[in-house]
Every structure is written in C-alpha cells, then in structure tokens.
Amino acid sequence: MMAVARLAGVSHQTVSRVINSPDTVRPETRERVEEAIRELGYVRNLAARSLITQQTALLGVVWTGSGYVGPSSTVAGIEVAARAAGYATLVAALENPDDDEVAQVFKGFRDRGVEGIAIVAPHDRMARLARECSIGIPTVLVADTDPTDGCQVVTVDQRLGGHLATAHLIERGCQRIAHISGPLDWFDARARVAGWRDALVEAGLPVPEVIVGDWSAESGYAAARQMLAEADLPDAVFCGNDATALGLMAGLRDAGVEVPGQVSVVGYDDSIGAAFFAPPLTTVAQPFTELGGACLEVLVAAITGDAPALTQLAPQLRERRSVR
C-alpha cells in the first residue's frame, strides 16, 4: 500500500479510502490511485485488513442432503449471492454427522472468524444441532420451521406448495388423490403433507393414508407397485419430489397404466429434466436462486443490525402434460 501511495503522491490513508470507500475520495485523486494500483499490480491483503477492522468477510455454510435437489440448489444460491456481496464462504457438507462432528465444524468456523453462518437444515436433528452449536454467531436457518432466539429463518412456503399441487388436481376433476411423501423427519416433507391435506379437507374430499417414501425414484416405483397390487389406483398422485414422480410414472407405465390418461401425476422441485419426462411433468417450482439471495440478505442484516425473524418465499406451479 505504501508503494501505491508514493507512486500516486498521496497518503496511505487515501489509498485505503480508495479501496474501501471510493465514494469519499475526489474523482481525480481516485483515478490517480487506481492507475498506481494497476501499474504496481497491488492486491489488498484481506487477512491484514481483518486485523484492523475485525471484519473477515467470511461466512460459514453448513448443509446436509447433498444427494437431493433442494439442499444442493439452495447452497449454490447462497454461494452465488455471497460472492456478489463480497463475501467468501467456508462450506461444510455433513451427512449423518454425530454431535461431536457438528461441534467441530462450528469451532473451526469460530477459529477462522466467520461473521455469520447459514445452515441448510432439512430435518429435525440437523436443525437442533445447528441451533445448539451456533450460539453467539449471527445465524440463518434455511428450513421450513419456526424461528428461535438467535436464529433467523429463511424458507420456501412448502405447505403452500403442497396445497398448490393438490388444488390443481382438484380443479382438473380429480377426487381420489394420493400422496407419496419424503421422510417425515424432514421439515419440507411434513409441510407438503399438511398442504395436501388442507386442500383435500377444504374440498370435502377423503384424505387417504400418506405413502411415506425417501425422495428417490425407487420409492416412487415401489409405491406404484403397491397401488397396483392393492388394485386401488387413485385418480391422481401428488409426489413429494420430482424423482419420486419419475419412479411412480415408470412403475405405472411398466404395468400399462397411462399417465395422465388413467392417473394424473404432480411432482415437486421443477428439477433439471422435469420438462423432458414422459410425459413432461407438472410440478411445483422452488425459487432456489432467490432463496439463496434472501438467505444472504438476512444474514448480512443479522451481522450488521436487526434482521426479520422469518422470511418466506412462495413456490409456483409449473403446468405441463402429466395432468389430464
């Protein structure tokens, strides 16, 4: 920095202002300093800057569910938003961690001076561990759950999504609507079940027992075989995600059951390729990019001051050709 100051004929304090608060420096002075920076190839030392400002521009991101569209797309959205805002991210992917492993990750974040933590916690256990370990650091929980002290929540309204899918089937004349959920320890799975049930009750339709899956195409295929074995095909099936819908349609197709001619199907996530299923899948789209941006915005607000306790985004129905 001193070399830049000498070449530009200014103080090192002026160079610092050009780098960190350029709007406070006169244009002609700023241009002179910027030219010196380019000529010398100066790169600011963020580690040294953090010693002075106590700001590291580092955020921690903890997540689980790497094999699933929702969590992985959400993390990608957070990272894109963080880079755009000038933050670097330290990312820890945890699959079935024990308490000590989670505690170690958060200790590592503290040791590196992260300013805030975003936690993509799709199920109960991860949310509990994250809340216990993140005390004292601004934290945003990406989960369809209630806010708690010290933890802001950013989420997509999954209950609304379940309602949208089911109401669409009802509007198309379906009256016997089954649901294949995800694992019921996942927040999203329970909320989508609730939305499905809400829509059926509002319409005065029977509420059958939920078929519990595991988000996989295999569980959708198994559900199709179960329905066929019981000789009790519904008018329609709302699937907890697109992978489950893909498996369900394959199982029905193998048995000669037409989709949507005999059974209508709606998925969830609008995952890559859903428009190219056979038939193209009607599904509920989640705004993952916006979710990442909202998470970053709330986290920065929590770092710098007050942040809203709950930020909820709305999903949207994508109509294609899997509903008659």
N, C-alpha and C positions, 0 to 999 in steps of 0.2 A: 504493500500500500504506500509506503514511503517513497518508493521509486516512482510510482504513478504521480504522487503529489509533486515531486521535484520536476518531472517532465512537464506537467501541466502548469507549474508555477502557482500551486495552491497549497493550503494546509492539508494534513492527512484527515482532519475533521471534515473538510469539504468533500474529499474523496469518499469518506464514509457516508455522508449525506447523499451524494450522487448515487451510491449503490443501494442504500436502504430507504431513502426518502427523496427521490429525484425531483418531486414537485416543489421542494423547498429551496431549490438552487436555481439561480438565474440561467436562462437558456444558453447564453454564450459561454458561461463557466461550465455548465453541464456538458456541452459539446466538446469543450477542450479536454475535460477529464475523460470523457468517453473515448476520445481519439487516443489519449495516452494509454487507456486500458487496452484498446485494440492493438496498439503498437507494441506494448510490452507483453501481451498475452496474459494479463493478470486474471487469476481465478480466485474469488474470495474464499477464505478458509472458514467454513461453517462451524467447525469444531471450536476454533478460536473465538468466533463471534458468539457462540453459545455460552462461553465462559463469562462474557461481559453482560449479555442480555438475559441469561438464564432461559433462553428460548432455543430449543434444538430443532424445531420444525420437523420433528419425528412423531409419527403416530403408530401405535400398535394395532394390529388387526388379528383377532383370534377367530378361528372358524372351525366348524366340523361339517361333515356332509359333502366331502369333495366329489363323491360319485353322483351327485344329484344336481339337476339344473338350477334350482332355486338358490342354494347357498353359493355355488361356484359363480353364478352370474352376478349375485349381489356383491361378492368380494371384488370381482372385476370392475363393477361400477364404482365401488369405494376407491379403488386404486386410481382409476382414471380421474375421479373428482379430486383426490388428494394431490396428484401431480399438477393438475390445473391450478390448484390453490397454493402451490409452492411447498407442499409437504412431501417428505419421503415416508415410506411405510415399512415397518417390520412386520412380516406376516408369519403367523404360526398356525399351521394346519394340524388339528388334533382329531384323531379318530379313536373313539372309545378310551379316552385318557383316564388315568386314575387321579385322585385328588392331588398327589404329590407332583405329578407331571404338570397339571394346570398351574399349581402354585409356583413351580419353577419357571414356567413361561412368563408369568406376571412379574416375578422377581427380576428376570432378565430385562423386561421392559422398563422396570423402575431403574435398574442399574444403568441403562442406556439413556435415561432421561426423557422417555416419551412424554409428550404433552397431553395426550389423550388416548383412549382405547376404544375401538369399535369391535363389538363382539357379535358375530353372526351365530346365534344360538338357536337352532331349530327345535330343540327338545328340552324337556324339563331339567335334566341333570346338568347339561352344559350351562343353562341359564343360572342355575343355583350356584355352581362352582365359580362362574364368572363374577356373579354379584359378591360372593364371599372374598374373592381374591383381588378385586379391583378397587377396594375401599381406599379413598384418598386421591384417586386419579379421576379426572373427568371421563365419564364412560357413557357410551351409547350402545344400547342393546337392540340389535335388529332381530326382532321376534314378535309374533302376534300374541303379546302378553301384556299385563298391566305394568305401568311404571312403578318404580320403588324409589325410596330416598337414595339419592346419589347416582341413579341410573335413569337416563332419558331413554325412551323407546321410540324407534322408527320402524314402521311396518307397512305392509300392504294389508288392506282390509279383506282377509281371507273369508270371513263369514259372508261378506257381500259377494265375493266371488262365487261361493257355493250357491248362494241364492240366485245370482245371475244365471248360472248354468241350469239350475233346476227350473227356474221360472221360464226360461227359453223353451225347455222341453214341454212344459205345461202349455205354453202358448201354442205350440205346434200340435196339441191334442194328445200328448202322452199322459197316461193316468197311472200306470204302474212303473215307477221309476226307481230302479235300484241304485245303490252307491257302493263303489269299491274305494275304500279309504286308504290312506297311508297308515303307518304305525301310529297308534293312538297316544304314544308319549311325545309325539311331535305336535307343537302348537298349531301349525298350519293344518294338519290332518283333522284335529278336533274342531277347529273353526270352520272348515269346509263342511264337515258333517253337520254342524249346527246350522249353517246356511241352507244346506239341502233340506234339513228337517223343517226349518222355518217356512220355506216355500211350499212344502207339501201340506203342512198344517194350515197355512193361510188359504190354500186352495181346497181344503177339506178332503185331501187325498190320503190314502193309507200310507203309513210310514213303516216300511219293512225293516228287518234287521240289517244292520250295516255288515258288508263283507269286508273284513279287515285284510288289506294287502300290505306290501312292503315297498311300494313305489316302483317295483320292477315290472318289466313286460311279462316275466314268468308268472307273477302273481295275477296279472290280468288274464293270461291264458288259462291258469288254474281256475279262476273264477268262472270263465266261460264253460269249462268242462263241468264245473259244479252245477251251474244253471241247467246245462243240457241233461246231466244225469238225473236231476230232480224234475225234468220235464216241466219246468216252470219259468219259461222265458218272460222277462218283463217287456214292456213297450220300449223302454229306454234305459240306458245306464249312464250315470254321471261318474266318471273316473277321477280319482284324486290327483292324477297327473297324466301327461301325455304318454309316457312309457307304459303305464298300466292300460291305457286305451289301446295302444298298439297291440299289446298282447291279447287283450279281450277280442279285438276285431280279428286277429289271426285265429284264435280259437273258434270263434263263430264261423269264420269263413271255411275252416277245415271241416266243419260239420254241415256245410251247405246252407248256413243261415245268412241271409243278405243284410248288409248294413248299407244304407239305412232302411231298406225295404221292409224288413221284419223287426229289426231292433235299431233304434237311434242311439248314437254314442256322442258324448261330450267329454273332452279332456280338460287338462288344466296346465298352464305354463306358457302355451304357444312356443314350444321348444323348436329349435332348428330342425327343419324337416317335416314339421306337423302339416304344412300345406301340401306335402307330397305323399302323405299316407294314402292308402287305397281303401276307402275314398278319402279325399282331403278332410282333415279333422277340424270340426268345430271345437273351439277351446276357449279357455279364459286366459287372457294375456296379462302377465305381471310387468309393471314398468321398472325393470331392473336397473336401467341406467339412471332413471330419476330417483330410484330408491338409494343408489349409491351416492348421488349428489345430495339428497336430503340428509342422509346419514352424516356426510362430511360437514354440511352446513350446521346441523345441530351440534355436532362435536366441537366445531370451532366456536360456536356460541357458548357452549358449556365451558370451554377453556378461557374465553375472554370475558364472560359475564353470565347473564341468565339465558337459559335455553328452555324451550317448551318441553313439558313432561312427556307429551305424546304427539307424534307426527304420523298421520295415517294417510296413505295413498290409495287411490281407487284402482281396482283391476278393470279390464274391459273384455267384453265378449267378442270373439272373432268368429263370425259365421262362415262356415264353409259347406261341405256336402255330406257330412256324416249324420245329419238330422233330416228326417223326411218332412 
